[in-house]
Amino acid sequence: MAENTVAVNDATFETTVLKSSIPVLVDFWAPWCGPCVAIGPVLESLAQEYQGKVTVAKMNVDENANIPASFGVRSIPFLALFKDGKLVDSVVGAVPKTKLVDLIKKAL
């Protein structure tokens, strides 16, 4: 796991994401997914830029089935933005960094 992002799983999702005092951008991904791997460095830089304002979390969908299923994750990368315990927005695919910045700004 990269140094600025946080790994979450089915067991830690509620505490890390839903009960967070700041917005959380969750990357639902898998190691075999090319676009997921490609967007990794972008998420790492966002985690660094928004440190203390937004948490960037990564959830491996191969290792965790319950949470992705509960949010209807069907294709990855699926990037979901949570604020105050609620899903506020999401995007699918390896989108440009500017699109993710716009997503984050909505929650700040």
C-alpha positions in Angstrom: 0.0 0.0 0.0 1.3 3.4 -0.8 2.3 5.7 2.0 -0.5 8.3 1.9 -3.5 6.0 1.1 -5.2 3.8 3.6 -6.2 0.2 3.0 -9.7 -0.7 4.1 -11.6 -4.0 4.2 -15.1 -5.2 5.0 -14.2 -5.1 8.8 -12.7 -1.7 8.9 -14.9 0.1 6.4 -17.4 1.5 8.9 -14.8 2.9 11.2 -12.4 4.3 8.6 -14.9 5.5 6.0 -18.4 5.9 7.4 -17.4 7.3 10.8 -14.6 9.6 9.4 -14.8 13.2 10.5 -13.5 14.2 7.0 -14.5 13.1 3.5 -13.2 9.8 2.3 -12.5 8.9 -1.4 -12.6 5.1 -1.7 -10.9 3.4 -4.6 -12.5 0.0 -5.2 -9.8 -1.9 -7.1 -8.1 -5.2 -7.9 -4.4 -5.9 -8.6 -5.2 -7.5 -12.0 -7.1 -4.4 -13.2 -4.9 -2.3 -15.5 -6.8 0.9 -15.2 -6.9 0.4 -11.3 -3.1 0.2 -11.3 -2.8 3.1 -13.7 -4.8 5.4 -11.5 -2.9 4.5 -8.3 -0.2 7.2 -8.6 -2.9 9.8 -9.2 -4.7 8.7 -6.0 -1.4 8.8 -4.1 -0.8 12.4 -5.2 -4.3 13.4 -4.2 -3.9 11.8 -0.8 -0.7 13.9 -0.3 -2.3 17.1 -1.6 -5.4 16.8 0.5 -3.8 15.3 3.6 -5.8 16.2 6.7 -8.7 17.3 4.6 -9.6 14.1 2.7 -8.7 10.5 3.3 -8.0 8.4 0.3 -8.7 4.7 0.9 -8.3 1.6 -1.2 -10.4 -1.5 -1.0 -9.4 -4.7 -2.9 -12.6 -6.1 -4.3 -11.1 -9.6 -4.6 -10.5 -9.7 -0.9 -13.7 -7.9 0.2 -17.1 -8.8 -1.3 -19.6 -7.4 1.1 -19.0 -3.7 1.0 -18.5 -3.4 -2.8 -21.7 -5.4 -3.3 -23.6 -3.2 -0.9 -22.7 -0.1 -3.0 -23.4 -1.8 -6.3 -19.8 -1.9 -7.5 -19.9 -3.8 -10.8 -16.9 -2.4 -12.6 -13.6 -1.1 -11.4 -11.9 1.2 -10.7 -15.0 2.5 -8.9 -14.2 5.7 -6.9 -16.7 6.6 -4.3 -16.7 9.8 -2.2 -18.2 9.6 1.3 -19.0 12.4 3.6 -20.7 12.2 7.0 -21.2 8.4 6.5 -23.0 8.8 3.2 -22.1 8.2 -0.4 -22.2 11.6 -2.0 -20.7 10.9 -5.5 -18.9 8.3 -7.5 -17.1 7.8 -10.8 -16.2 4.6 -12.7 -13.0 4.2 -14.6 -9.5 5.7 -14.7 -10.7 9.3 -15.0 -8.4 12.3 -15.2 -7.0 13.8 -12.0 -9.0 17.0 -12.7 -12.3 15.0 -12.5 -11.3 13.6 -9.1 -10.3 17.1 -7.8 -13.7 18.3 -8.8 -15.3 15.4 -7.0 -13.3 16.1 -3.8 -14.0 19.9 -3.9 -17.7 19.1 -3.8 -17.2 17.5 -0.4 -15.0 20.2 1.2 
